[in-house]
Amino acid sequence: MSDARTFEDAVLFHGHRCPGLALGYRAAVIGLEALGADPSGDEEIVAVVENDACGVDGLQVRAGCTFGKGNLVFLDHGKHVYTFYDRRTGRGVRVVSRPEFSTARIDPEFGALRRRVHSGEADEAERAEYDRRLRAVCEAILGLPADDLFTVGPATAPVPPEAQIHASETCEACGESIAAHRVRVVDGRRLCIPCAGR
């Protein structure tokens, strides 16, 4: 995905167009601009995300940060907050969604139409209108001034450590391979996390 940088690339990656995807994409644009950095070709840019919603996919595509490379860190805080670090400079910025922002500020009728479409109640004309409005809302998010969407400030935590490669072991209960640093010892047996919890 390192060459996929446009919002349309993010739509293809995510599987559909939505306001959340556009917000995550914009968060990455804004974060990288604040750092004065390009998207991560390898692991030089790190993103810490505090939610697991659609926006994270937009961020991955735009910032080049992924779980597999170890430069995407998930904190399950349920907050639309995105922190970006440049490992080369040690700088970090925290991009926080403004609580007063909503799609209703862009299109007051969008939410009701979205509910009709997602519930299956919309007719063909309403679905076409929803698609038109959805595109317009996403385009608006992509074009609004950064300050309308987010506040940007310094990172509040140090740069996360680089990803480590760990040896594998075999769970003594299920026989599946597990990263050694995730092994749990229960009654002298070396177990994966699910088997340790049974």
Secondary structure, 3 states (H helix, E strand, C coil): CCCCCCHHHHHHHHCCCCHHHHHHHHHHHHHHHHHCCCCCCCCCEEEEECCCCCHHHHHHHHHCCCCCCCCEEECCCCCCEEEEEECCCCEEEEEEECCCCCHHHHCCCHHHHHHHHHHCCCCHHHHHHHHHHHHHHHHHHHHCCHHHHEEEEECCCCCCCCCCCCCEEECCCCCCEEEHHHCEEECCEEECHHHHCC
